[in-house]
């Protein structure tokens, strides 16, 4: 029987993912995205299950109920992981899979899900939970002649005054 840690190493190497291994049981993987440029994902080998934990966004500045409701509604459609909130209100994707289920194909599927969900959700989370900050950023950058290129996805939030 192949050790699950060997399966993880082989799968991460095969996929070309950058990762750091802590001890024998924790792997930190950096998943490159488009909207969210990098998603940090931690794989933890436990006694009976592999934990999958990925940071998505910090605690929203505003509109908490709408953000959390949107995340819960989204959970109905997710595979392998679900949105979760920690005690500080930061947003994660979190999941567990039995060690027996860990194969290169399944790990690729779950990491792909993490990357897709984090990346596809990022702008919506920012828009719902940080709209005031985005508007302030638009004002500040335009007043100083700074680039607004990375705010293009939020052009509809650009102040008109």
C-alpha positions as CSV (number, residue, x, y, z in Angstrom):
1,X,0.0,0.0,0.0
2,X,1.4,3.4,-1.0
3,X,1.7,6.0,1.7
4,X,-0.6,9.0,1.2
5,X,2.3,11.4,1.6
6,X,4.1,9.8,-1.3
7,X,0.9,10.1,-3.4
8,X,0.7,13.8,-2.5
9,X,4.3,14.5,-3.3
10,X,4.0,12.7,-6.7
11,X,0.8,14.5,-7.5
12,X,2.1,18.0,-6.6
13,X,5.3,17.4,-8.5
14,X,3.5,16.0,-11.6
15,X,1.2,19.1,-11.6
16,X,4.1,21.4,-11.2
17,X,2.7,23.1,-8.1
18,X,5.1,25.0,-5.9
19,X,4.9,23.7,-2.3
20,X,6.6,23.6,1.0
21,X,6.5,20.6,3.2
22,X,6.4,21.1,7.0
23,X,7.4,17.9,8.9
24,X,5.9,14.9,7.3
25,X,2.2,15.7,7.3
26,X,1.7,19.3,6.2
27,X,2.0,20.6,2.6
28,X,1.6,24.3,1.7
29,X,0.7,24.7,-1.9
30,X,0.5,28.0,-3.9
31,X,-2.2,27.9,-6.5
32,X,-1.9,30.6,-9.2
33,X,-5.2,32.3,-10.3
34,X,-6.4,35.1,-12.4
35,X,-8.7,37.3,-10.2
36,X,-7.1,36.1,-7.0
37,X,-3.5,36.0,-8.1
38,X,-2.4,33.3,-5.5
39,X,-4.4,31.0,-3.3
40,X,-2.5,29.5,-0.4
41,X,-3.7,26.0,0.3
42,X,-2.6,23.8,3.1
43,X,-2.9,20.0,3.0
44,X,-2.8,18.2,6.3
45,X,-2.4,14.5,6.6
46,X,-4.4,13.4,9.7
47,X,-4.9,10.0,11.2
48,X,-8.0,9.2,9.1
49,X,-8.4,12.1,6.7
50,X,-6.6,14.7,4.5
51,X,-7.6,18.2,5.5
52,X,-7.7,20.8,2.8
53,X,-7.6,24.5,3.9
54,X,-7.3,27.5,1.7
55,X,-7.5,31.2,2.6
56,X,-9.8,33.2,0.3
57,X,-10.3,36.6,1.8
58,X,-10.0,38.6,5.0
59,X,-13.0,39.6,7.1
60,X,-15.3,41.8,5.1
61,X,-15.3,45.5,6.1
62,X,-19.1,45.8,5.4
63,X,-22.2,44.0,4.3
64,X,-21.3,40.9,6.3
65,X,-24.8,39.3,6.1
66,X,-24.8,39.5,2.3
67,X,-21.3,38.2,2.0
68,X,-21.9,35.2,4.2
69,X,-25.3,34.5,2.7
70,X,-23.7,34.5,-0.8
71,X,-21.1,32.0,0.5
72,X,-23.6,29.7,2.0
73,X,-25.7,29.7,-1.2
74,X,-22.6,28.9,-3.2
75,X,-21.8,26.0,-0.8
76,X,-24.7,24.1,-2.3
77,X,-22.8,23.8,-5.6
78,X,-19.3,23.0,-4.5
79,X,-17.3,19.8,-4.7
80,X,-14.9,18.6,-2.0
81,X,-14.7,21.8,-0.1
82,X,-17.0,24.4,1.3
83,X,-16.7,28.1,2.3
84,X,-16.1,28.6,6.0
85,X,-15.4,31.5,8.3
86,X,-12.9,31.5,11.2
87,X,-13.3,33.2,14.5
88,X,-11.9,36.5,13.1
89,X,-14.4,36.4,10.2
90,X,-11.8,35.5,7.5
91,X,-13.1,33.4,4.7
92,X,-11.7,30.0,3.8
93,X,-12.4,27.0,1.7
94,X,-12.2,23.9,3.8
95,X,-12.7,20.2,3.3
96,X,-11.7,16.7,4.4
97,X,-11.3,13.5,2.4
98,X,-10.6,10.0,3.8
99,X,-7.0,8.9,3.3
100,X,-8.2,5.9,1.3
101,X,-9.7,8.4,-1.3
102,X,-6.4,10.3,-1.8
103,X,-5.2,9.5,-5.3
104,X,-3.3,11.8,-7.8
105,X,-6.6,12.2,-9.8
106,X,-8.7,13.1,-6.7
107,X,-6.1,15.5,-5.3
108,X,-5.9,17.2,-8.7
109,X,-9.7,17.4,-8.8
110,X,-9.9,18.9,-5.2
111,X,-7.1,21.4,-5.8
112,X,-8.7,22.4,-9.1
113,X,-11.9,23.0,-7.2
114,X,-10.2,25.1,-4.6
115,X,-8.5,27.2,-7.3
116,X,-11.7,27.6,-9.3
117,X,-13.9,28.5,-6.3
118,X,-11.4,30.9,-4.8
119,X,-10.7,32.6,-8.1
120,X,-14.3,32.8,-9.4
121,X,-15.6,34.1,-6.0
122,X,-12.9,36.6,-5.2
123,X,-14.3,39.7,-7.1
124,X,-17.8,39.0,-5.8
125,X,-16.5,38.8,-2.2
126,X,-14.6,42.0,-2.7
127,X,-17.5,43.8,-4.3
128,X,-20.0,42.7,-1.6
129,X,-17.7,43.2,1.4
130,X,-15.3,46.0,0.5
131,X,-17.2,48.3,-1.9
132,X,-16.5,51.4,0.2
133,X,-12.8,50.7,0.3
134,X,-12.7,50.1,-3.5
135,X,-14.4,53.5,-4.0
136,X,-11.8,55.1,-1.7
137,X,-9.0,53.4,-3.6
138,X,-10.4,54.7,-6.9
139,X,-10.5,58.3,-5.6
140,X,-7.0,58.1,-4.0
141,X,-5.4,56.6,-7.2
142,X,-7.1,59.1,-9.5
143,X,-6.2,62.1,-7.3
144,X,-2.5,61.1,-7.5
145,X,-2.5,60.0,-11.1
146,X,-1.8,56.4,-10.1
147,X,-2.7,53.4,-12.2
148,X,-6.2,52.0,-11.8
149,X,-5.5,49.0,-14.0
150,X,-6.1,46.4,-11.3
151,X,-9.4,48.1,-10.4
152,X,-10.8,47.5,-13.9
153,X,-13.1,44.6,-12.6
154,X,-14.7,47.2,-10.3
155,X,-15.1,50.0,-12.8
156,X,-18.8,50.1,-11.9
157,X,-17.8,51.2,-8.4
158,X,-15.7,54.1,-9.6
159,X,-17.0,57.3,-8.0
160,X,-18.4,59.7,-10.6
161,X,-17.9,62.9,-8.5
